[in-house]
Amino acid sequence: MLKRYFQFEELGTNYRTEFMAGLTTFLAMAYVLFVNPSVLSLEGVEQLPEGITRMDQGAVFTATAIAAAIGTLLMGVLARYPIGLAPGMGLNAFFAYTVVLGYGIPWQTALSGVFVSGVIFILLTLSGLREKIINMIPPNLKLAVGAGIGFFIAFIGFQNAGIIVGDEATLVALGDLTSPPVMLAIFGIVISVILLSLNIRGGIFYGMIITSIVGMIFGLISTPSGLNDIVSTPPSLAPTFGQAFVNFGDIFTLQMLVVILTFLFVDFFDTAGTLVAVANQAGLMKNDKLPRAGRALFADSAATVVGSVVGTSTTTSFVESSSGVAVGGRTGFASVVTAGFFLLALFFSPLLAVITSEVTAPALIIVGVLMSKALKDIEWERFEIAVPAFLTIIAMPLTYSIATGIAIGFIFYPITMIMQGRAKEINPVIYGLSVIFVLYFIFLQ
């Protein structure tokens, strides 16, 4: 029955191959279980704006595992693709560092924004408008946004590691590289780079484990004293569950409109790009089209809604799923296996105590490196493209805001295209977004 549903014979696979693929994908994604709570709780930030509180790390850990398990299960059962989902890197950084830390918006309201973006995503998917919207956004801007987020994430990683610190004269400077915590983070970067250079699946996750062990050996990280420090019942969701509806009335502002558009924009195109890339690698594309694309996008958007309710930022498809495809994964059964491991991971929350910011920082930096590969596909030789793309990318880390980078890019793109006599190539929606972003800078900055 399962073999027939997942088309094992047609795709030339079997239970063992799909199980190993699902496990491989989980190991490649497992770092998010520890990095996401660290990012959303702003662990590396000592002082928060007045009136802003931290998200509970334990609750976020549980929410992360649940959102990942449900999203991945939906992807496997409904769309039948070997693709894992979890709270997205980049979107969690935008949530924590731009919306909460930068704008001073309570995380409860930010969760409301995630919820609304997920609902809009579902409606766009069910209405069939998704392809039209994808075609509205210039490809080069999509690439620039992806690369810019990579730079922003890496910058946060360097900060959390203490490698880059604030400086009154130059804004940023090199930190104290002889400090033991900084040295531990540098070791983590080096070991992660080595593992990934050797094409070891799950290199980021293994790098975190090795770094934690080294930290414990040198007394920089507390060592678990017994089984209870490794395995326990899952942390309660009470601190975050349903908080997306507490301040729901506060989302009806221009600032929150920009936030919701950013959540939606990044998730929408990140998901579409990941689905196509992984499906193409697995040989699942037919006539350059993605079968069951609507179901795949529905799984992604539904996972975002569920994630926001339980207490985490936007859930999206992970390109790390390509590691499972590389070992033979071809069907949704691999995703069912991955989802099962995320549920099993719920019982290992005590490890949050040993996965410190110095341990998670290398993961952020490496993910930034991987995301920056989008740079190579931008048409840099065309000045009208290079200007908005460059400004989008560089504005994100320099302004500490993904939304600001997107806004600047969407403002300059029509300007340079019009000056090149190519105004007719611009979709009217882009003009509308440009006006919204101009108003955003005038009234909210």
N, C-alpha and C positions, 0 to 999 in steps of 0.2 A: 504493500500500500504506500508506504513512505517512499520507496524507490521509484514508484510510478509517479507520485505527486512531484517529487523533486527531479524527475527525469534523469535518473542515474545512468540508464543505458544510453540514452541519446547523447549525453554529455561525456560518456566514457569515464565514469568515476565510481566510487564505492564508499561504504561506510567508513573504513579505516582512513582513506584519503581525506574525506570530508571532516572527520574528527580531528586529524592532525592539522588541517587547514584552519579549523575553528580555534584550536588551541594556539596555533601560531599567531593568528590575528589578535587573540586576547593578550598574549604576551607582548605583542607590539604596541597594544593600546593601554596596557595595564597602568602605565605611568600616570594616566589621567586621574586615576582613583586618588592619588596623593597630591598631584599638582593642582587639580581643580579646587580642592578645599583650601590649599595654601593661597591660591590666587584670590578666590572669592572672599576669604576672610582677611585679605590684605595683611598677611602674616609678616611681610617684609617692611611694613609701614608702622613706625612707632606711634605716631600721633595722628588721629583722625580729625576731620573737621567737626566743629561743635554740632551736636544733634545727630551725628552719624554713629551707628554702632556696627560692630563686626558680626558677620554671619558665623554661626556655630560650626566649627570644623567637623565635628562628629556628624551633625545632621546633614551637612553638605556632602560628606563622604557617602552616607546612606543614599541621599538623593542622587548622587552621581552614579552609583551602582544600579539603582532602580531605573533611572532614565536610560542608562546604557543598555540594561537588560531588556527593557520593554521595547525600546527603539530597534535594537538589533533583532529581537524576536519578530517584530512586525516586518522588518525588512526580509527576514528569512522566510517567514510563512506566507506573507502577502505577495511580496515582489519576487521571492525565490532567488535572491542574489546573495553571494558570499561577501557581504559588506557589513562591517560593524559600525555602530553609532555610539556616540558619547558626547558629553558637553564639549563644545569645540574650543580649541586653543585659539586665541585671538578674540573670539566673542566673549570668553570669560574675562580676558584682560580688558576689553572695552567696558564690560559690565562693571568691573571692580575699579579700574584705574581712571576711566573717563567719566562714567555715569555717577558712581558713588563718590570716589575720591575727588575727581575734578569738578563735577557739577554740584556736589553736595546733596545729591538725591538719595533718599533712604533706599536701602537695598530692597525693602518691601515693594516700593514703587517701581524699582528697576525690574523686579520679577513680574510686575503687572505689565510692563512693556514687553517682556519676553513672551508672556501669555498672549497678548494681543497680536504680536508679530506671528506667533504660531498659528493663531486662528485665521489671520489674513492669508498665511501660506496655505492652509488647508483649503480655504475658499478659492484661491487662485488655482490650486491644483484641481479641485473638483469642477471648476468652471472651464478648464481647458485654456486659460489665458497665459499659462506659464511660458509656453514657447514664444508667444508674442512679446512678453516682457523681457525674456532673455535676449531676444533680437533687438530690443529697444536700446539696451545699454551697449555703448561702444566696446568692442573686445579689448582694446588696449587699456581702457579704464578698469575693466575687470581684472586684467593682469596686474595693473599698477596697485590696485587695492590689495590683492593677495600678497604681493611683494612687500608693500608698505606695512601690512600687518606683521609680516615676518620680521622686519626691522624693529617694529615696536615691541614685539614679544621678546626679541633678543636683548633689546635695551633694558627691559624690565628684569630679565634674567641677570644681566651684568650688574644691575643695581642691587638685586636681592643677594647676589653673591658678594657684594662689597667691592667688586673689581672697579666699578665706576661709582663715584660719590659726588655729592654736590660741592660747588666751589663758588664763593662770592665773586671772584674776579672773572672766571671763565665759564661759569654756570656748572660745568661738569669737569671732573679731573680723575686721574688714576688713583684708586684707593691704596691702602696699605697691603701690598702683596705678601708681606711677611707675617701678617696676622693669621693665626691658625685656622679660623673659620674660612677666611678667604683662600688659604692654601688648600683646604679641603674641597672648596668649590672648584678651584682650578684643576685639582686632581680629578674631580668628577667630569669636567669638560674633556680632559685628556683621555680618560678611560672610555668615555662614551664615543669620542671620535675614533679611537682605536677599534672598538667593537663594531661600529657602523662601517668603518673602512674595510673591515674583514667580512662585511656582508652578513653579520650575525643577526638573525631575526630577533626582534625584541631588544636590540642593543641599548636603547634608551632606558628601558626598564631594568635590564641587567646592570647598566651603568649606575643607576640609582641604588641598587642593592649593594654593589661593591663599594660605592662611596659611603653608604651607611655603615657597612662593616668596618671600613678603615676609620671612619669617624668614631666608632665605638672603641676600636683598638687604642686610639690615641686620646680617649677620654673627652672627645668633643661632642659626643652624642650619648645619651643615657642608654645603657645596655639592658635589654629585657631580662628580668630576674626569674621568670618562670613562664609556664604555658599561658597563664592569664594575661601576660604582656604581649602575647602574639595572637591568641584566638579568644574571642568573646562574642556575646550576643551583639547584633547590630546596634549602633547608636540610635537613639530616638529621633524621629523626624519632627517631633513636636515644635522645636524652635523655628522651623522653616515651613512646615506643611501648611498650605492654605494662606500663607502670608501674601501671596500675589493678589489677594482680594481685599486686603486690609486698607490699602491706600488707593484703591482702583480709581476713585474719583479724581485723583491728582494727575492722571495721565493726559488730561485734556488741555495741554499747553503746547506752544510751539516748540519748546525745548524737548518735551517728551515725544512730539511728532518726529523730530529729527532722530531721537534715540530709537524709536520704533522702526523708522525707515532704515536705519543703520543695521539693526538686528536682522530685519527682513532681507535687506540687500545682500549682506555678507553671507547669511545662511543660504539664501536662494541660489546664489551663484557658486558658492563653495560646494554645495551639495550637487548641483548639476555637473560641475567640473569633475568632482570625485566619482560620481556614478559613471560618467562617460569613460574616464581614465581606467577605472578598475574593470568595467565591463569589456572594454576594448582589450585590455591585457588578458582577460579570461576567454576572449574569443566569443563573447556573447552578443556582440553587436550584429544586427541584421540590416543590410543595405544602408549602413552608416546611421542607423536609427537604434534607439535603445528600447527593446521590448519591455512592456509593463512599466514604462517610465512614470506613469501616473501613480501606480501603486507604490513605487519606490519613493517618490516625492511625498506621497501621503504618509508613509511610514516615518519619514524624516520630520514632517511638520507635526504629526500627532505626537511624536516623541518630545518635541519642543514644548507642546502644551502640557503634557504629563510632567516633564521636567520642571517647568515653571511652577506647577502646583505643589510638587513635593519639595522644591527649593533649590533649583540650580539654574544656571544660565543656559542659553540656547544649545540644544542637542542637535548634532549634525553628523553626516557621514564622514568617516575617517579614511584618509588615503592610505593609512597603515594597513588597511584591508588588503592591499596589494601583496603584502607579505604572505597572507594565507593563500591567495591565488597562485603565488609563486611556487607553493608546495603542492599544488594540484586542486585547490578548492574551486568548484564550478557551480555549486548549487546553494540554495538557501539553507540546506541542512548544516552547512559550516557555520552559518550565522546563528542557528539554533544552539549549536555547541558553544559558540562564543558567548551568547546570552546566558547560558548555564553557568559558565565560569564567572561572569560578572555577579550572578546571584551568590555563588559560592564565596566570592571575595568579600561579601557583606560581613563575614565573620572574622575578618582580619583587620578590623579598624584600629586595634591597639598599635599597629605599625605606624600610625600617623605620628606617634611620639618620636620615632626615630627617623622619619622622613622630614627633615628640617628644611628651611629655606635654602641652606647651602647645598642640600641634596637635590632639591627640585630646580634650582637655578640652571644647572647644566642642561636639563631637559628643555627648559624654555629657550635657551640659546640654540640648541640643536634643532628644535622645531622651527625656530626663526631661520636658520640656515636652509632647511628643507623648503620652506615657503618662498624663500627669495629666488628660487629657480625660475619663477615666472618672469623675471627680468629679461631673460634671453629671448622671449617671444614678443616683447614690445618693439614697435617700429620706431626705434630711436633715430633713424635717418630722416624721419619726417618731423620737422620742427613743430608743426601744429599739434603733433601727437606727443612729442618729447616733453614739451612744456607742462601740460596738465598731468602727464604721467609722473614726471619728476617731482612736481610740487605735491602731488598726492602722496608719493612715497616718503619724501623727506619731511613733510609736515607732520606725519603721524608720530614719529619719535620726538621731534623737536617741540611739538605742542602738547605731547603726552595725550593725544586724542586721535582715535581712529576716525571718529565722526568729522573732526576738523579736516583731516586729510582728504576724506571723501568729498566734503563740501567744497574745498578749494579746487579740487580736480574738476568737479562738475561746474564750477563757475568759469574756469579758464578754458575748458574744452569748447564751449560755443564761441568764445571770443576768438581763439586762434583759428577755428574752422571758418568762421565768418570772414575773417581777414584774408583767408586763403581762397575765398570765393566758393566755399563748399557748404554754404548754409543749408542747402536743400537736403544734404545728407544727414542732418541732425533731426532726430525724432522730436516732435513737439513735447513729449514727456520730459526730455532732457532740458528744454527751455523752462518748463514748469518747475522742475527740481532746482534749476539754477536760481530762479526767483526765490524759492523757499529758503535756499541756503544763504542767499544775500540777506534776506530778512533775518535769518538766524544770526548772522554776524552783526547786523545793525542793532538788534534789540536784545540779544542774549550774551554778547561777549563784553 
